Amino acid sequence: MTKPTSKSKRAHIISHTHWDREWYLPYEKHHMRLVQLVDALLDQLDQGPDFKSFYLDGQTIIIDDYLQVRPEQKERLEKHIRDGRIVIGPWYILQDAFLTSGEANVRNMQVGHRDAKRYGTPSKIGYFPDTFGLVGQTPQLMLQSGIDNVFFGRGVKPTGFNNMVSDDGYESSFSELMWEGPDGSKVLGVLFANWYSNGNEVPVDEASARKFWETKLADAEKYASTNELLYMNGCDHQPIQKDLPEAIRMAEQLYPDIEFVHSNFPDYLSALKASAVQELSVVKGELRSQRTDGWGTLVNTASARVYLKQMNQLGQAMLEKVAEPLASFAHLLGHPYPHDQFTYAWKTLMQNHPHDSICGCSVDEVHREMVTRFDKSRHVAEALIEDSTSQIAAAVDTSTFEQYGEEARPVVVFNTSGWERSGVVQMELDAARLYFREGFSLEDMAAKMNAIDLSGRILVDEAGKPVPCTVEDLGLQFGYDLPDDRFRQPYSCRRVSITFEAENVLALGLKTYALVRMDSNAAGESVDTTTNSNTLLRGKRGMENEYLIVNIADNGSFALTDKRTGQTYKDLGVYENVGDIGNEYMFKQPENEVALTTKDLRAEIRVIEDAPYRASYEIVHHWEIPESADETLDREQRELIYYPHRKAQRSKQMVTLKIRTVVSLSRSGKGIKLETTFNNQAKDHRVRALFPTDLTAAVHHVDSMFEIATRDNTPAPEWQNPSNTQHQQSFVDVSENQAGLVVANLGLNEYEILEDGRNTIAVTLLRAVGELGDWGLFPTPEAQCLGEHSFQLEIIPHDGNGATSGAYTEAYQFQIPWTVAQTNVHPGFLTPSNTPFEWQGDGLAFSSLKVNEDSGDLMLRWYNMRSNTTELKFAASESIPQALEDAYQSNILEEETGKLNSSIKNESSTALSSKEWALQAGPCEIVTVGLRR
């Protein structure tokens, strides 16, 4: 602890290094430099107490990376951590805030704390030194982690080339401020107003030291609210300054009225809080540099290498929205919860979440390795999902399908979202198998499988009601089982693909169907479900269901009418193309360029699906666009001309961009689904999809981390950038009193509300550039994203309130893939339609279901999408073998914060416990509940 002093000022010098694991060098090249740095740090600390402490960049993965090469140094490293000389945590990695999910950020904090505790005590420092903007819920997340502060470098100030800081445009009067989240949570914010390297390389010799401190003292005093001045002694991949003790002694000689301290964050915070006399500015909500000129926000990292964002969205969804809920369900049935496997999968995924990684703003080698990590993490999730679904399906009573004979093939459909769900499901099913162990020759097995008659096969639900479906014969296939108690079991099979609509599957629950031969059903008549007597097609190029009407124009755009409100949205789905002479960090359209669109381009349109459960049109555009920027761009890049000042234009040479769009409407769908594919052979350009709303609104709403953020359609007066693109997670919404339009996406994190008189939602599909940007020339030819790409969107109209109308629910469910498992006919204690939990709460979004590693308790999380208090009620199923009798409220670290009292439900329920718990969820509150057995 820093003691009080009579000196006029105190300079806190904190040694650190900001460690981007991968960036302008591939991971392993940075890795080798990290080993050298930590070796030098340990040697320095071993020499004695003069070099007091070092902050290890707030991320425990540095320890893993170092010990991977130097495992023999673990004891030595741990000693200095326990002595407080190496300060670690609270994070596992320093993530990007806007491109990673809320649950990924929670797991990041949980894993960081858990790993830090193995070596010592996690630092309670909210550390975001170079995060590309901060989400509004950060104060609440910090307080729920036992952290009352945030140290950050971006979000309220302008930066330029090589992170040079401007002297104006600050939203806070001082480098210290109070940051308030949407729920009212407040933390002390400390802005690195002169960057996190303002105390870097402190000179030892007198002349240099005098010059250094004259500048640095004035710079810090310009922004500081107290006489406690902060100096960060380090920078990106910065080696430790071994002679810092000598440099501090020289500073003390030069400035005897100032106390120079080799400090740490806890001591600095303690001194800062004790000396605070100025009234600090209160900054509310998101920190997105929205009060700057807009040229250095790094917002377009949201569209750099979009394929990475798509893989990340899928990877996060597979873990947090599918694998964890299913493993929790299986755990309630008595199966072990695979904690270690989840930690491994999450760590592998989170290794792609640092800002220079997930943002797509590194050299090509970095992002090639990321693809492998995404695959590895997803493969683990898929393995865990397969294990859990087989365990749960084995407990489902499918004996009702015995009446259809031995050819009945039950399937269990899992809805792992937090709301009841209907939608189109596709799965592959083995209609018959012959195992190699049965002794048939390969020729005989093939003949027997090929001879199977698949006619008369239909899908029925648990009540025996036929379900309209499409059955496609996939022919002879090879497969295998991997039993737990014997060698692999290969087989030949006759496989079919089934597509159907699963209706009203319970939240976090399941519903059971079976493929049967209808003529084997002694109880019923033969029913033909392949004939479509209930087509959704209307007119020449239209579709219609209970909620929506769609009509497609000659140019491939479509009009969407919401039958519930009568509102029609026109010209949806026009594509836009412009040049991009920026870089991986920032978009720059060539000066005076007129955007190309498909508005006047005739499209090829045809029906490709006409089933009772879904109709689909294919729309094809053959579009001529420039092949690249002109030769001026190469010269400007080599001359390191800052991207806002570039004069390059687009090439006169053209290439064809063939865009294939499939527009689909399902029978129960409350939105229109779009899948867009094309083979990109152009460079230096951007492709967007446009959705005019024609609604009157000055603000819009956007999904962010645990929050539906409200943002202005018009940028602040300080904004000079012609582009006002912004971050989104699952969706963006423009609405007025009685109508609204949500555009949901899968891994398309960039959008813009155009000031075109129509409040058009523009979603970036692809941005192709050829350089990294920032502090030098780093060519990145693979960032041109040449080749095949596919994009998915859902357009959801509503009544003006997305939270209560169900539009946001639909958008969240769009993120979550259906899970389907084939099983056998067998008895079980789970009913064919089942869920372990039920809950209700207006305006609440369900976020996660998992098991606590230490206690084994079930942990459920919701967040309030609205700024008013609402009530959460929930109950557990009586069909679960081990009753859940005790509930408590928790923080995001899954530490109990208060008991919850139960009550007896008023309504009767045969499937769910009569015991119910309730609590009040405050405005924008993140609520975590634990359930004990």
N, C-alpha and C positions, 0 to 999 in steps of 0.2 A: 504494500500500500504506500502510495506517495504521501509523505508527510507535509503538513502545512509549511509554508515558507514566507519569509518577510520580503522576498524579492518581488519585483514588480510583475514579472512575467515568468512563465514556465514553458519550456519547449520540450514536449514529449516526443521522443524519437523512437519509433517502433520499427524494428528490423523485420523484414518479411521478404518473400518473393512471390510474385503473382505467376502461378504456374499453369499456363495453358498446356494441357497434355499433348495437344497436337494443333498445329496451326500452319505457319509458313514452312515448317518442316514436318515430315511424317512422324508418327508417334514414337517410333523407336529411336529416332535421332534426338528428339526432345528427352526421351527416357534416359538415354545415356548421359545427357547433361544433368538430369536430375540426380542420378547416382553420384556424379561428381560433386554436385552442390551439397547433398546431405552428408557425404563423406567429409567434406570440408567443414560443414557445420558441427558435426560430432567432434571432430578434432579441435575446433575452436572452443567448444563448450568444455571439453576435457581439460583445457589448459588452465581453467580457473574461473572465478566469478566475475571478472571484469566485463566480459561479453555476457550480459545478463539474460537475455531471452530472444526468442525468434518465433514469429507467427507463421505457421505452416499453411497459410493461404486459405484457412477455413474449410479444407476438404481432406478427409481422412484417406482418400484413395492414394494420396501421395505416399502414405506409409506402405500400402499394399504394393505400389509400383516399386518403391525402393527395396523392400524386403524380398520381392520377387528375384532380384539380382543379388542382394546382400542379406540372405537369411541369417547369417551368423552375427549380424549386427543388431538383432532384435533386442537383446537384453540391454545393450548400451543405449539404444534409442529409447527404450521404455524407461530407463532410469532418468533421462533428462526430461521426458514427458511428465513423469510422476513428480519430479522436482519442480515442475512449473517453468522450466527454462525453454522447452519446446511446447508451444500452445497449439492444440489441435481441435478440429471440429468447428462448428456443429454439423456441417454437411458431409455427405459422402463425396459429392462432386459440386463444383460451382456451375449451376445449370443456367440455361436461358429461361427466363420467367414466362414469356408469352408463348413459347413453342413447346412447352412441356405441360402435361396435365396437372390438375390439382393433386390427384392421388400420387402421381410420380414425384411431386414435390414433397408430399407427406412421407413417402417411402424414403426419399433422399434424406430427410431430417431424421427419420427413425433409424435408418442404417448408419448414418453418420454418428448419431449418439451411441448406438450399440457398439460400433467399432471403436469409438473413442474410449468408451468405458473399459475396454480390454487393456488399455494402456494407462489410463488415468481418468481425468475428468474432462468432459466436453466443454469447450469454451461456450459461453452464452453470449455470443456475438452474432448479430444478424449481418452477415458479411456478404455484400454484393458489389465487389470493387469495380467490375467491368461488365455487369449485366446490362443488356441492351434495352433498358427500360424496366420498370417494376410494376407488377399488377397491384390493383387496389386493395386486395385482401392480405397483402404482406403484413401489415401491422397485426391483424388478428392471428395469422399463422405464427408470427413471432411470439406474441403473448401466450398463445397456447403451447408454445415450446419452452416457456420459461425465460424468454428473451425480451427485454424491454427497450431494445435499441436496433437501429439499422445503420450500417456504414455502406455508402454507395457512391458511385462515380458518375452515373448518368441518370437522366430523367428530368432534371430541372435546370439544365444548363446546356448551352450550345458547345459543340466540339467540331473540329475541322480536321484537316489533313494530319495524319500521325497523332490524332487525339490532342491537338493543340486547343487550348481552352480560350474562349472569348471572354472579354471583360464585361459583357452586358447580357441582358436577357434572363437574369436569374429570377425565379419565382419566390425565393426566400431572401429576407434581409441579411441573413448571416449564413455561414456554412453549417450552423446548427439550426435545427428547426423541429417542430412537432409535426409528425406525420399521422394523419387520421384516416382510418379505413372506413368503408361504407357502413360498417356496423357500429362505428363510434370508437373502436379501439384506437389508442394513441401510443406511439412509441417515440423516443427521442431519435431523430434522424441526424446523422453527421455526413454532410456532403464533402467528398474529396474535391473541394473547390479548385485546388491547384493540382489535382490528379493524385493518384496513389503512389506517385514517385517524387513528391515535392521535397523529400528529404533524402534523395538518392545521392550516393557518392559524396559524402560530406568531406571536404578537404581537411588535411592535417596541417599543411604548411600555412603560416600566418597570413600571407598576402592573399592566397586563394580563399582561405577560410573567411577573411574579412569581406571579400567581394561576394562570396556565396551567401553569407548570413545577412548582409545588407539587403540583398534581393529577397531572400526567403522569408526573413522576418516581416518585411513590408508586405509581401504577398499574403502571408497567413493573417496578419493583423487586418488586412483589408476586408476580410470576410468573417473573422472570428467574433463571437459574441462575448467571449470572456478573455482573460489573460492566459488561459490554458491553450497553448498552440500545439497543433498536431502536425508531425512530420513523419511521412512514410518513407522509411529507408529501404528502398527496393523498387523493383519494377518487373516487367515481363521477363521471366527466365533469368532474373538478376542473381548473380553469385553473391554470397554474403560479403559485407564489407568488414574484413577482419580487423582493420585498424580503427573501427568506430570508437572504441574507448578513448584512444588518443585524440581522435577528431573532436570528441565531446570535451575533453580537457582543454583543447585549444580554444573551442568556442567559449568556455567558461572564463578563460583568461581575457578574451577579447570583449566579452560582455558580462562583467561581474554583477550587474544588476538583474541578470536573467539567469534562472536556474535551468540548466540543461540536464535532462534525465533520459537515460536509456530505459524506455518505458514499455508498457504493454497495454492492451486495450482495457482490461479491468481497472487498472490504475488510472488511466486517462479518463475513463468514464466517471470514476469516483470523484476525481478532481474537478471535472467539468460540472457535474451535478452540484458539488459543494460551492462552486463559485458562480453559478448562474444568477445573474441579476437582471439581464436584459429580457424583455418580453420577446419570445421567439415567434416567428411566423408559423401559422398553421397551414400546412399544405394538405389538401384532401384528395383522396382517391388515387387514381393511376398516375404514375410518373412516366410519361411517354415523350418528354421533351416537346410537349404540345405548345409551349410558350417560347419557341425558338424559331429560327428562320426555316427550319425543316430540312436543311441540307445535310445534316450530320446525325440524323436520328437512327440510322442503321436499320430502319423499319423494313427495307426490302430484302433483308435476310430471310423474311417470312416467305419469299418466293424464290430464293436461290436454291437450285437443285431440289425442285419440288418432290422428286422421287424419294428423297430422304424423309420429308415430312409425311408422305403417305405411308412409308414403312413404319415410321414412328407412331402414327395414329393407330395402325393395325397392331403394332407390338404392345402399346399401352392398353388398348381395348382388350386384347387377348389375355393379358395378365389381370388387370384390375376389374374388368367387366365380365369376363368369362371364367378364366381359370380359378381365380380366388373364390368367387361365389360358389362354383361347383365343388371345389375342394372343401369349402365350409359345409355345404349340404352333405357331402360324403362323410365328413367328420362327425356330423350329428348322427349319422347312421352307425358310428363306431369305427370308422377308418382313420388311421393316423393322418394328420395334416402335414404335408411335405414342406415344412418351414425352410429347410436348408436349400431345397430345390428352388423355392420361390426367391430366396435371397440371392441365389446364384443368377437366376433369370433376371431379376430386377437390377442387380449390379451390372450385368452384361448390357442390358438396355440402357441404364443410366450412364454408362461409359460413352454413349453417343449424345448425351444431353448437355455437355459444356457448350458455352455460347459459340465458340469457334467451330464446334462439331455439328450440332443440330442446325445451326444457322446456315450451314452450307458455305461458309466463308473461309475455307482452308484450301490447301493445295490438293490436287486430285488424289494423291496417294492416301490422304487422310480419309477421304470419303469412300474410296474403294474398301478400306478396312471397316468402315462403318456398316457397309452393306452386309459384310460377313457377321458382324456383331448383331445386327437386326435379325438376321436369319437364325443365329444361334439362340437368341433369347426367345424368338417365336417358336422354334422347334421344342424348346423346353416347355413352353406354355402348351403347345399342342399335345405333348406327351402327358402332361398333368391333366389336361382336359379329357384325354382318352381314358386315363385311369379313373378319373372321378365319374365320368358318365357311365362307364361300365359298372362301377360299384353301385351307383344310384339305380341304374336301369335294372340291375339284378334284384333290387328290393321292390320294384314296382310289380304289382299284381297284374299280370297280363293273361291270366287264366280265362278271362272272358272270351278270348279269341280261340279257345280250344274247339268251339263249335265249328270252326272253318277247316278243321283237319290239320294234318301235319304240314301242309304247304303254307300255313299262315306265317307271316313274317312281321312281327311287331316292331315298331319304331317308336322311340321316345323323343319328343321335341322339347328342348329346354329353352325357356325364356329367362336369360340371366340379367335382363334389365330390371329396374325397380318398379315398373308399372305393368299392368296387364297389357298384353300385346297380341295383335293379329298381323299376319303378313305372309308373303309368299316364301316358301321353304323349298330348297332343292337339296336332294341327297342321293348318294349312290347306295344301292342295297343288293346284297347277294340273295338272289331268289333260290339258288341251290348250290351246294358245295359237295365236292368229293375230295377227301384228304388223301395224300400220297400214301399214308400209312395203311389205307384200306386195301392196298395190294393190286390195284388196277394198273395196267400199263398206261403210258401217257396217251397212246392212241385211243384206248378204250375210254379213258376219262374225257377226252375231248369229244368223242362221239356221243357219250351219254349226256354231256352238258349241252352240246349243240342240238340234241334231239328233244330237249325240254320244250314243252308247249306253254308259252306264256300268255296265251289268249285267255280271256275271261278274268284277268287279274284286275282288281280294283282296290281302292283304299277305303277303309272304314274307320270310324272313330270307336271309342270304347262302348258306345251304345249300339253299335252296328250300323250306324247311319253312313251311307256312301258319301265320300268326300270327292268332289271333282278334282281330277288330277291328270297329269300327262305322264305316261310311262314309256320310257325309251329303252329299247333293248340295246345294251352295250356289248352284247356277245360274250364270247369266252374270255375269261380273265384269270390271271394268276393272283393268288393271295397267300397270306400266312398268318398264323397266330404265334405269339411269343408267350407261352404259359410261364407262370411263376415256378412251376415244379418239374418241368421237363424241357427237352430240347424243342427247338422251333418246329412248328407244324405247318408245312406248306400244303396248299390245296389248289385245285382248279374250281372255278365257279362260273355260273351264269349270272351276270350282273346287269342290273337295270338302274336307270336314273328316274327318280320320281320328283315331280314338281307339283306342289299343291299349296293351298292357303290354310295355314294353321290359325284357328280362330280362338280368341279369348283365352290365350294361355296365361295362367296366373303369374303375377309378378314374382320373380325369383323362383319360378316353379316349372312344372312340366305338364305335358299332355301326351297321351298315348294313342297311337294309331296302329293299323296293321294292313299290310298288303295281303290280300286273300284272293283265292279263286272263288268267284261268286257262285258258280254252279255247285260248289261244295257246301254252300250254306243251306242247310235243310230248312231254315226258318224263313227264308225270304225269296223274293222273285229276282230273276236276273235283271240287273240294272246296268245300262251302258252310260258310263261317265265320260266317254271320249267325245260324244256328240255335244257341241256347244249350242245349247238353246238359250243361253243367257249371255250373249256376247256383250262386251263393253264398247264395241265399236259403234260409232254414230255418224251417219252421213258419209261424205266423201273422205274427209281426213279428221274425223273427230273420235273422241272417247268420252264416256260418261259413266259415273257411278252415283251412289247416293249423295255424295258431297260435292263433286267437282265435274266441270265440263271442260274439255280441251279441244281446241280447233287449231290445226296446223296450216300456216300460210304457205304460199308458193316459195318464199325465200327460206323456209325451214324454221322460222320463228313460230311461236304459238301464243294463242290467247288462252287464259285460264280464268274460268268463272267459278267463284265460290258460291254455291247454291244456298248456303246458310246466310250469307250477308248480301248476296246479289252483286257483289263487287267483281268487276272484270279487269284483269291485268293483261295488257297487250304488248306485243313485240318482245316477248320473253325468249331468251335463247339466241339472240344475235351475237355473233363473235366479232371481236375487235382485235386488230393487230397494229402495233407500232414498233418503231425501232427502239433499241436500248443501247446507248453508248456509255453506260455506267459500269458497274462492277458487281461482285457478289454482295457487297454491302448495300449499295444504293442504285436505284433506277434513275436513268436520265434519258428522256426522249430527245431526239434531235430537234434543234430549234426550228420552229415554223412548220414542222411536219404535220400533215393532215392524216388522222387515223384512218386506216382501212377497216371496213366492216363488211359483213355478209348481208347487210340490209337489202342491197340491190342485186344480190347474187341468187339466181334460181337454183333450187336444191332438187335432188332426186329423193322422192318420198315413196315408201311402200310399207305395207303391213307385214310384220314378221312374226307376230304372235296374236292369236285370237282364241283365248281360252276362257272358261267361265270365271277364273280367278284373276286373269290379267290380260290386258291388251298392250301391244307395243308397236311403235312405228320406227322404222329406220330412216334417218335423214342424212343425206350425203352431200357435202359441198366439195367442189374442186376449185380451189382458191389460189390465185397467183399472188405471191408476196415476194418482196426483195430477198435475195439469197443471203445478205449480210449487210454490215455497215460498209461504207466506202473506205478507200485506202487511208484516208485521213486519220481514222481511229487508231490504226497501228502506230502512226507517228506520234499521236498525242499520248498514247500509253507509254511509249518508250521515253518520251520527254517528261513523263510524270506530271502531266497537266491535270490538275485537280478536276474531277469529273464534272462539276457544275459549269466549268468554263470551256468545255470541249465544243468544237464546231463541226464535228464529223456529221455526215448525212448517211442515207441508206444507198446501197448499190442500185444501179439501174438493171442489173441482171436479176431475173425472176426464177423462182422455183414453185412447184405446185404443192400446196398443203391440202391433202385430202382429209377432210374431217368427217368422221362417221359418228352420228349421234343417235342413240336409242332412247326414245321417250316412252315411258311406261306408266300405266295406271292400273293399280290392283283393285279388286272388288271392294275391299274395305279401306283402301288407301285414302288418307287425308292430305296427301301430297303427291306431286308428280316427280318421278325419279328420272334422272338423266344420266346416261353413261356416254362420255365423249372419248373417242380414240383417234389418234393420228400418229403418223410417222414424221417426226420433225427433221427436216433436212436444211433448215435455215438457221442462220446465226445472228446474234446481236439483235434480238427482238423479244417482244412480249405478246402473249395471247391471253385474252380475257373473254369471259362470258358475261353478257349484259342482261340485267333484269329490271326494266323500268317499273316503278311502283305507281307513279302518278298519284302519290299520296302527299298530303300537306303535313309536313313535319320538319321541325328545326333540329331535332335530335334523332338519334337512332339507338338501338340496343344491340349489344353484341355479347356473345358468350366468352367469358374469360375464366380465370382460375377461381372456382367456387363463387362466381359472381356473374350476374347479368349487368354489365357495365353500360352506362348511358354516356354517349359521346355526341358532341356537336357535329352537325353536318358541315358547317362552315368553319374553317380553321381560324385560329386566333390572329389578331392583326399583325403579330410579329412574323407570321408564316409567309415565306417568299417562294418556296418550292411549288411549281405548278402542280405537282402530284401530291395528293393527300391520302396515300394508301396507309392502311392500318392493319393491326393484328386481329385475328379472330381464332377461336378454338373451334367449336362445333357449328356455329351459325351466326348470322347477322339478321337483324329484324328492323324494317321500317314500318311504322304504324301510325294511324291517327285514331280518332275516337271509336269508330265503328268498323275499322278494317285494318289489316296489316299483312305484310308478306315477309315470311322467313325464308332465307336461302341457307340450307344446311349443306355441309361439305364433309368429305373424307380426306383429311390431310391437306386441305387447301387453305393455308393460314393467312392469306393476304386478300384484302378487299378494299374497295373505295366507294363512298357515296358520292356520285357525280353531281356537280352543280350544273345540271343541264336542264333544269326546269321540270324534271320528271322524277327526281330523287332516285336515280337508277343505282341499283346495287351491281357493282362490277367486281367479279371474282377472278383473280389471277389463276390461270391454269398452268402457264409455263412462262418462265423468264430465262432467256438464254444469253449468257455473257461469256467473255473470254479471259477475265483476269480477276485475281483476288481483290485487289484494291488496298486501301490503307496506306502503309508507310513506304511502299516501293512497288516495283513491277514484278509480279508473280503470275506468269501465264497459267491459266486453268482451262485448257481446251475442252475438258470433259464437262465443265459447267455450261457449255453450249447445249447440253442435253439432246444430242442428236439421237434419233431412233424412235422406237415405239413408246407411246405414252397412253395412259388411260386415266380418266377422271370421273368422279361420281359426285352428283349433287342431288338434293331433293328440294323442291319448291313447295312451300306449305303456306297457304293463305289462312287467315284467322280473323277473329272478330275485333281486333284492336288490343287485346291483352294476351300476349303469347304465353305468359306464365299460367293463367287460369283456364285458357281455352284448350289447352292440350297441345298447342303448336310446338312449344319448347320440349315437351315430352316426346313428341314425334321426332323432333330433331335429335334429341339425345339417343333415342332408340335406333335411329339411322346409323349411329356410330357402332352399334353392337351387332356382330354377326349372330345369326341363329346357330344353335348347336343341336345336332341330331345324332342319335345312336341307335343302331340296330340291336335287338335283343331277341330272346327266345320266348316261347310260351311257358310261363311258370307262375306259381303262386308268389305272393309277396305281401309285406305289411304296409306298403305305400299304395294308396289308391291311384288309379290311372291318371287322374288329374289332381295335382298336389303341389303344395308349397310349404316351406318350413316357417314362413313368416307372412303376416299381413300388416299393412300400415296404412295410415291416411294422414294427410296434412296439406291443406290448400297452399299452393305456391312453393312447396318443398320439392327439391330435386334429390333423388337417391344417388349416392355416390359410390359406396363400397360396402362389401361384406367380406370379412376375413377373420382369421383366428389369431389371437395374441400368442406370441411365441412363448412367453414366460408363464402365463396363467392358464392358457387353453380356453379363455373366454371368447365368445363370439363378439366381434366388433362391427358395428353398423354405423354408417355415416350418411348424413343428409346435409343440405345447406338450403337456406331460405333465399329464394330467387327474388324476393320482394323486400321493400323497405318498411314493412309493417310486421308486427308480431303475429305469429300463427301457432296453432297447436299441433303437435305431433302425437299420434296415438299408434301403438304397435302391440302385437301379440304374437306368440309362438305357437306352432302346430302341436296338437296332441298326438299326432301320428309319429313324432320323433321319439325314438326309444328312450333317450335321456332327457327328462324334462328340464326346461330352462325356467328357473323359479326366481332368480334375483337379477335385477337390472340396476345399472348405475350410469351416470354421465361421466365422460372422460374428455381429456384434451387430445390433440392429434398424436401425442406421444403414447397414447393409450394408458395414461395415468389417471386413476379414479379421482374425480373432483366432487362427487356428491351422489348419494343414494337416490333412487327413484322409487316412489311408492306405487304399489299396484292397486287395481280396483277390479270389481267384478263387472264384466261386460253386460250391458243391458240386453243386447240382442243375443239370441241363441246361435250357436255355431257347432256343427258336428265335426268340422275339420280342424278347428283352431281352439286353443285353450280359452277357457272362460276368464282367465286372468289377463288384464290389459294394463299397460303402462302408458303414461302421458307426461308430456313436458311442454313448456312454452319455448318456441324458437324465436329469438329476437330478430329484429331487422337485419337481414343479410348475415345471420349467424351461421357458423359451421358447427353442427351438432354431431358429436360422436357418442354412441351408447354401447355399453358392454353388457353382455348377458352371461350369467354364470349358470352352470348346471348344478 
